[in-house]
Amino acid sequence: MAPELRKRKAPATEPVAAPPAKKKEPVAKAAAKVKQAVSSRAKEAKTNGASGASGASKIAVGDTIDLEGFGGEIETNDGTKTTLKSLVDESKGGVVLFTYPKASTPGCTTQVCNFRDAYTDLTSTGFAIYGLSKDSPKSNTTFKEKQKLPYPLLCDPSLTLISAIGLKKQPNGTTRGVFVVDKSGKVLAAQAGSPGGTVDVVKKLVSDGTTATDPAVEEPKTEDTANGANVAETTAKEDIAQADVAAQVADTAEKIDSNEEKPAEV
């Protein structure tokens, strides 16, 4: 009789320990992070305020600016590199810069033609006239030739000079306006305006023989600037309100965590 074969028992397998449960982050700690993030944003918005609406330094009529390096390097429509200082040095009585948003558009065409038609009178006291935009030399050359403009158009694609004279429009545009500076660097006009309004500012300076501050051409608070300031102020208030809510949530969460950590009474 054949011997009975017995199956060998398989070695017992030790149970694999379950991975430790990931400790949940206390609610208060998470809420505190939210509070910190929102508070930082609110503080930044409150500090910056309406400064983000204009994106440019404030220049007032009557200020004397240091022309050396002011506004960086720009280019004429024919490709010549230049600076505001060079333009002022070459002029007889100072420089007029009128800014326009985009070449060959209706409002800008009206504006450049207004300066063209009044060119003889505007330059009678020694002012040199220049149009200034962020357009390319090619676009401005086409614009100049088509409208038969007797003055150069300046190209500032990086908006360095446009920003320096306070006429940059956020985030990357140009506000229509006019800036006038005399040979000494004294600002005679610095303001936003309409196609007709910008040329009227210069006409008044010429007719008055102005070489000092003229109260009539002080920079007004434009609608765009006012709206930008209101938006920035509203955003700051909303951020501060969110920070307050986050603070309340964090405080409540901290109390909840504190209660959960207490041992249950028997």
C-alpha positions as CSV (number, residue, x, y, z in Angstrom):
1,M,0.0,0.0,0.0
2,A,1.4,3.3,-1.1
3,P,2.3,5.8,1.7
4,E,-0.2,8.6,2.2
5,L,1.2,12.0,1.1
6,R,0.4,14.9,3.3
7,K,0.4,18.5,2.1
8,R,2.8,20.8,3.8
9,K,1.2,23.8,5.3
10,A,2.2,27.1,3.7
11,P,4.0,29.4,6.1
12,A,1.8,31.9,7.7
13,T,1.9,35.3,6.1
14,E,2.2,38.2,8.5
15,P,-0.5,40.8,7.9
16,V,0.7,43.9,6.2
17,A,0.3,46.9,8.4
18,A,-2.0,49.5,6.9
19,P,-0.3,52.8,6.0
20,P,-0.7,55.4,8.7
21,A,-3.6,57.6,8.0
22,K,-2.6,61.0,6.8
23,K,-3.2,63.5,9.5
24,K,-5.7,66.0,8.5
25,E,-4.5,69.6,8.6
26,P,-6.4,71.4,11.3
27,V,-9.1,73.6,9.9
28,A,-7.7,76.7,11.6
29,K,-4.3,76.2,10.0
30,A,-5.8,76.0,6.5
31,A,-8.1,79.0,7.2
32,A,-5.1,81.0,8.5
33,K,-3.3,80.4,5.2
34,V,-6.3,81.8,3.3
35,K,-6.4,84.8,5.7
36,Q,-2.8,85.5,5.1
37,A,-3.1,85.3,1.3
38,V,-6.2,87.5,1.1
39,S,-4.7,90.0,3.6
40,S,-1.6,90.4,1.6
41,R,-3.6,91.0,-1.6
42,A,-5.8,93.6,0.3
43,K,-2.7,95.4,1.6
44,E,-1.2,95.5,-1.9
45,A,-4.4,96.8,-3.4
46,K,-4.8,99.5,-0.7
47,T,-1.2,100.6,-1.1
48,N,-1.2,100.8,-4.8
49,G,-4.7,102.3,-4.9
50,A,-5.3,104.2,-8.1
51,S,-1.7,104.3,-9.1
52,G,-2.3,101.3,-11.4
53,A,-4.8,103.4,-13.4
54,S,-2.3,105.7,-15.0
55,G,0.9,103.7,-14.9
56,A,2.9,106.9,-15.2
57,S,4.7,109.5,-13.0
58,K,2.8,112.7,-12.2
59,I,4.2,115.7,-13.9
60,A,2.7,119.1,-13.1
61,V,2.7,122.3,-15.1
62,G,5.5,124.5,-13.8
63,D,7.8,121.6,-12.9
64,T,11.3,121.7,-14.3
65,I,12.4,118.3,-15.4
66,D,16.0,117.0,-15.9
67,L,16.0,116.3,-19.6
68,E,19.1,114.1,-19.4
69,G,17.9,110.6,-20.0
70,F,14.2,111.6,-19.6
71,G,11.9,109.2,-21.4
72,G,14.7,107.1,-22.9
73,E,15.4,106.7,-26.6
74,I,12.7,107.0,-29.3
75,E,12.8,107.0,-33.1
76,T,11.5,109.3,-35.7
77,N,9.3,107.9,-38.5
78,D,12.3,107.9,-40.8
79,G,14.3,105.7,-38.5
80,T,16.5,108.2,-36.7
81,K,17.2,107.5,-33.1
82,T,16.7,110.5,-30.8
83,T,15.7,111.6,-27.3
84,L,13.6,114.4,-25.8
85,K,16.7,116.2,-24.7
86,S,18.1,116.2,-28.3
87,L,14.8,117.5,-29.7
88,V,14.7,120.3,-27.1
89,D,18.3,121.2,-27.8
90,E,17.6,121.4,-31.5
91,S,14.5,123.6,-31.1
92,K,14.4,127.4,-30.8
93,G,11.9,127.7,-28.0
94,G,10.9,124.3,-26.8
95,V,9.1,121.1,-27.9
96,V,5.4,120.3,-28.3
97,L,4.6,116.6,-28.1
98,F,1.0,115.6,-28.9
99,T,0.1,112.0,-28.3
100,Y,-2.4,109.9,-30.2
101,P,-3.5,106.2,-29.7
102,K,-3.1,104.8,-33.2
103,A,-2.0,106.1,-36.6
104,S,-4.5,106.4,-39.4
105,T,-7.6,106.1,-37.2
106,P,-10.4,108.7,-37.5
107,G,-9.8,110.7,-34.2
108,C,-6.0,110.6,-34.7
109,T,-6.3,111.7,-38.3
110,T,-8.4,114.7,-37.1
111,Q,-5.8,115.5,-34.5
112,V,-2.7,115.4,-36.8
113,C,-4.5,117.5,-39.4
114,N,-5.4,120.1,-36.7
115,F,-1.7,120.5,-35.9
116,R,-0.9,120.5,-39.6
117,D,-3.4,123.3,-40.4
118,A,-2.2,125.4,-37.5
119,Y,1.5,124.6,-38.0
120,T,2.7,128.0,-39.1
121,D,1.1,129.8,-36.1
122,L,2.1,127.1,-33.6
123,T,5.8,127.4,-34.5
124,S,5.9,131.2,-34.7
125,T,7.4,131.5,-31.2
126,G,10.0,128.8,-31.7
127,F,8.2,125.6,-30.7
128,A,9.1,122.4,-32.6
129,I,6.0,120.2,-33.2
130,Y,6.1,116.4,-33.0
131,G,3.4,113.7,-33.0
132,L,4.1,110.8,-30.6
133,S,2.6,107.3,-30.6
134,K,3.6,103.7,-30.0
135,D,3.2,103.0,-33.8
136,S,6.0,101.6,-35.9
137,P,8.1,103.8,-38.2
138,K,6.4,102.2,-41.2
139,S,2.9,103.0,-39.9
140,N,3.8,106.5,-38.9
141,T,5.6,107.2,-42.2
142,T,2.5,106.1,-44.1
143,F,0.4,108.3,-41.9
144,K,2.6,111.3,-42.3
145,E,2.8,111.0,-46.1
146,K,-0.9,110.4,-46.6
147,Q,-1.9,113.4,-44.5
148,K,1.0,115.6,-45.8
149,L,2.2,116.5,-42.3
150,P,5.0,119.2,-42.1
151,Y,6.4,117.8,-38.8
152,P,7.9,114.5,-37.8
153,L,6.1,111.7,-36.1
154,L,7.9,109.9,-33.2
155,C,7.7,106.2,-32.5
156,D,7.8,104.9,-28.9
157,P,6.8,101.2,-29.1
158,S,8.1,100.6,-25.5
159,L,6.1,103.6,-24.2
160,T,9.1,104.9,-22.3
161,L,8.6,108.6,-23.2
162,I,4.8,108.4,-23.3
163,S,4.9,107.0,-19.8
164,A,7.4,109.6,-18.6
165,I,5.2,112.5,-19.7
166,G,2.2,110.9,-17.9
167,L,0.2,109.9,-21.0
168,K,0.4,106.1,-20.9
169,K,-2.9,104.3,-20.7
170,Q,-2.9,101.0,-18.8
171,P,-2.1,98.3,-19.6
172,N,-0.3,99.1,-22.8
173,G,-1.9,102.0,-24.6
174,T,-1.6,105.8,-25.2
175,T,-3.9,108.5,-23.9
176,R,-4.5,111.3,-26.3
177,G,-3.0,114.5,-24.9
178,V,-0.3,117.2,-25.2
179,F,3.0,117.9,-23.4
180,V,5.0,121.1,-23.9
181,V,8.4,121.8,-22.4
182,D,10.6,124.9,-22.9
183,K,14.4,125.1,-23.5
184,S,15.1,125.0,-19.8
185,G,13.1,121.9,-19.1
186,K,10.1,123.7,-17.6
187,V,6.8,122.0,-18.3
188,L,4.3,124.4,-19.9
189,A,1.5,121.9,-20.5
190,A,0.8,118.3,-19.6
191,Q,-2.7,117.1,-20.0
192,A,-5.1,114.7,-21.8
193,G,-7.4,116.1,-24.3
194,S,-9.6,115.8,-27.4
195,P,-8.2,116.1,-31.0
196,G,-9.2,119.7,-31.1
197,G,-8.5,120.4,-27.4
198,T,-4.8,119.4,-27.7
199,V,-4.1,121.9,-30.4
200,D,-6.1,124.6,-28.6
201,V,-3.7,124.3,-25.6
202,V,-0.7,125.1,-27.8
203,K,-2.5,127.9,-29.5
204,K,-3.2,129.5,-26.1
205,L,0.5,129.2,-25.1
206,V,1.6,130.8,-28.4
207,S,-1.0,133.6,-28.2
208,D,-0.1,134.4,-24.6
209,G,3.6,134.2,-25.3
210,T,3.7,131.8,-22.3
211,T,7.0,131.0,-20.7
212,A,5.7,130.3,-17.2
213,T,2.9,128.4,-15.6
214,D,-0.4,129.0,-17.2
215,P,-3.3,128.0,-14.9
216,A,-5.5,127.4,-17.9
217,V,-3.5,124.4,-19.0
218,E,-3.1,122.6,-15.8
219,E,-3.6,118.8,-16.1
220,P,-7.2,117.9,-15.5
221,K,-8.4,114.6,-14.0
222,T,-9.5,112.7,-17.0
223,E,-12.5,110.4,-17.1
224,D,-10.2,107.4,-17.7
225,T,-8.0,108.2,-14.7
226,A,-11.1,108.8,-12.5
227,N,-12.7,105.5,-13.6
228,G,-9.4,103.7,-13.1
229,A,-9.1,105.1,-9.6
230,N,-12.6,104.1,-8.7
231,V,-12.1,100.6,-9.9
232,A,-8.9,100.3,-7.9
233,E,-10.5,101.7,-4.8
234,T,-13.5,99.3,-5.2
235,T,-11.1,96.3,-5.7
236,A,-9.2,97.3,-2.6
237,K,-12.4,97.5,-0.5
238,E,-13.5,94.1,-1.7
239,D,-10.1,92.5,-0.9
240,I,-10.2,94.0,2.6
241,A,-13.7,92.7,3.1
242,Q,-12.5,89.2,2.0
243,A,-9.7,89.4,4.5
244,D,-12.1,90.2,7.3
245,V,-14.3,87.2,6.4
246,A,-11.2,85.0,6.2
247,A,-10.1,86.2,9.7
248,Q,-13.6,85.3,11.1
249,V,-13.4,81.9,9.5
250,A,-9.9,81.3,10.9
251,D,-11.0,82.4,14.4
252,T,-14.1,80.1,14.3
253,A,-12.0,77.2,13.0
254,E,-9.5,77.7,15.7
255,K,-12.2,77.4,18.3
256,I,-13.6,74.2,16.7
257,D,-10.1,72.6,16.6
258,S,-9.6,73.6,20.3
259,N,-12.9,71.9,21.3
260,E,-12.1,68.7,19.3
261,E,-8.7,68.4,21.1
262,K,-10.3,68.4,24.5
263,P,-10.8,64.9,26.0
264,A,-14.4,63.8,26.2
265,E,-15.8,63.9,29.8
266,V,-17.0,60.5,31.2
